[in-house]
Structures are given as C-alpha cells and as structure tokens.
Amino acid sequence: MQDNPLETPAERGSASPTPTPRVLLVDDDPAFCHACSMALAHERIEHVVVGSPQDALRALSSAAGRPFDLILLDMELPGMRGTELLKLLRERGRDVPIVFVSVIATVEEKVRAFDLGADDYIVKPFAFEELVTRLQTVLRRAKQGWELVFGDLEIDSVLRRARGGGGALDLAPREFELLRLLAERRGAFVAAEELVERMWKADGARGLNSLRVNASRLKQKLARATRVQIDSLRGRSYRLVQADASAPGVRP
C-alpha cells in the first residue's frame, strides 16, 4: 500500500519515520565547515557544504526534488555579505529558514539580519550541541502552520500561503482557494460544480469558465515550483497528483 501524499501533522502516526532534515551550510572557513559537518552528521542531519554565495544559489536551484529545510549562513562571504544573500533569497521568494553563524557579535548586525528575515543568529565560537538544539528549534517552528502537505507542496490555510520545492508560490486569492480545496481532498477528483459553488457561491457557465481560467493559471505556477500537478477530466472535475504518479488525462 502506498503512503498518502497528503497528511496533517495529527494524522502522522508514530510508526512513520520522521523525514531527515536537510541543511545547506554556506561558509568559506574549511576548519569550521569540517567541524560543523561532523556535528551534523553525528545527529544524522543530511547536509551540503558550499563556500560561496554563488555555489549556494546553484545548490538551491538544483535541489527542486529534495529542497533544503534550513540554511546555515556565515556573515562574511567572498563577494557578498551574508545579509545580501539573505535579502536576495527573500526577494526571490525563498522562505527557507536561515540561521546566521558569525564572529560578528554587534547588536546592529544582529538586528539587520533579523529585519531581513533571519530566523536565528549564533555567534562563533559556540558549542555544537547548542547549534544542533537551536537548529532543531527553528525547524520545529518552521513546520508549524503548514497543515496541509501533498508531495513537496505545503499549504498554510490560516495565513493563506503555499510553497513548493522550498520556495513560496505567488498565488492570486482564487488560485490559492482552488489549491486549498483540491489539497483537502487528498488527490480525489472534485466536481467542477462543487468547486464553483464553494469559490464563487454561484453556478452556471460563467463560473465554470472562471474555474477553467484559474485552474490553467494555477497549473502553470505549480509546474514552475513543485512536482504537484492538476489533473482534469475534460473540465468536469479536478484533482491534485504528483508529477511522477499522474494518470493520463485531459489537462485544463
């Protein structure tokens, strides 16, 4: 029996293995990277080590199938400061948690990092036991709120946000609502008439046409950011499927 790709935290049984967190370490100090890598490996935390902002961007771009859960980021990097890289990532919609590790201990630098969206700031030198504990705290905090998970797609109904492949999805209100309704059905087909009634409180040809337009736009956005797709039966019903498990069908 295959695992259901959609589950809520409350439904995850204790028998299911906890996914191994994946960390990207961005630091140009070989000695620190070696020591940090050993500490992460000891805690069975999967990680990738790079020494420059350019290598970090390449690693993030090539990680669509297995996105990073957290970035450990040094402040002083060749060619670009850590805060500049953080700002660039946030501007590109990357909301992956970021923890700074730096020898710079000034209040001004910490405040700037947090203002740009950092999740924590740890001053070197530090005990690696403390590092691991704080990383786990950030990871737990990051998972709160994403109550719907379907493949690599995560949805937060309260804040009305969605992300896939580690990046935020820029969705119009109707597109988000359609995605949420389909995700709640766990991959089952939902009749077009039901979707129209719930999204527009209306029926008829006009509502069905609006549904097709929003489904088409949502499909394009999902294709750029996630392996989840929309499957349609000639516009009469819709469902979410994972790209590697989608059945032949007529797309919107």
Helices and strands as residue ranges (DSSP letters): E 6-7, G 9-11, E 22-26, H 30-42, E 46-50, H 53-61, E 70-74, E 76-77, E 80-81, H 82-91, E 98-102, H 107-115, E 120-123, H 128-143, E 148-150, E 153-156, E 161-164, E 167-168, H 173-184, E 190-191, H 192-200, H 205-225, E 228-232, E 237-242, G 243-245
